[in-house]
Amino acid sequence: MGIKSYIHRFILSYRVSKNKKIVGSNNQIMNDGHINHSKFDIVGNNNKIVIKKSSSINNVLFFIRGDNHLIEIDENCYIGGGELWIEDNNCAIIINSGTTIESAHLAVTEPHSRIEIHDDCMLAKNIEIRTGDSHSIIDNNTGQKINPAKNVILQSHVWVGAHAKILKGVTINSNSVIGTSSVVTNSIPGNCIAAGIPAKVIKSGTNWKRERF
């Protein structure tokens, strides 16, 4: 390892260590990116946070409760604020390369559930994505819980407008756009624009680019 690389890793490690509370064993923060004004609040065991090179993380709370969780942010990502929030056990938040998030609350609760955001997605400000309802709804006849958590997946190149909410069990397929302040309760096909409460397809056969022409 070259001296410049060593100094870079030391600075990143120091910045992270000033803003973390970690309780438990075998918890890992593996950071090759740039972290600024962010906090790590971890209580549990065998949890892992991976931030890969050229990613920039600013004003983000990493909140973990429980065991065997994974938060992984791939290369060349940007997150400008919000919370990556995981509870219970064996959950994951996966953000793939080239994705940008202005600010978001990503919440994964209940064992073995996950949020996956694939390559080159673009999320605006104040986005909320949840895999569960945080509390239980019980059937009076059976005594059983009837609102289990479900995974949320954004396929590659999805654009989510400001203040949108994406709820459990939703898959948004590639190249689609979700309108501002929409509430997405069902899966959305690819190459379309969906908007409203609840969100519905309003135009098909579309794609989008980050550039303004």
Sequence and secondary structure as in RCSB ss.txt:
>XXXX:A:sequence
MGIKSYIHRFILSYRVSKNKKIVGSNNQIMNDGHINHSKFDIVGNNNKIVIKKSSSINNVLFFIRGDNHLIEIDE
NCYIGGGELWIEDNNCAIIINSGTTIESAHLAVTEPHSRIEIHDDCMLAKNIEIRTGDSHSIIDNNTGQKINPAK
NVILQSHVWVGAHAKILKGVTINSNSVIGTSSVVTNSIPGNCIAAGIPAKVIKSGTNWKRERF
>XXXX:A:secstr
  HHHHHHHHHHHHHHHTTEEEESSS EEEE SEEES EEEEESSS EEEE TT EEESEEEEEESSS EEEE T
T EE SEEEEE SSS EEEE TT EESSEEEEE STT EEEE TT EE TTEEEESS SS  B TTT  B     
 EEE SS EE TT EE TT EE TT EE TT EE S B SSEEEETTTTEEEEES    SS  
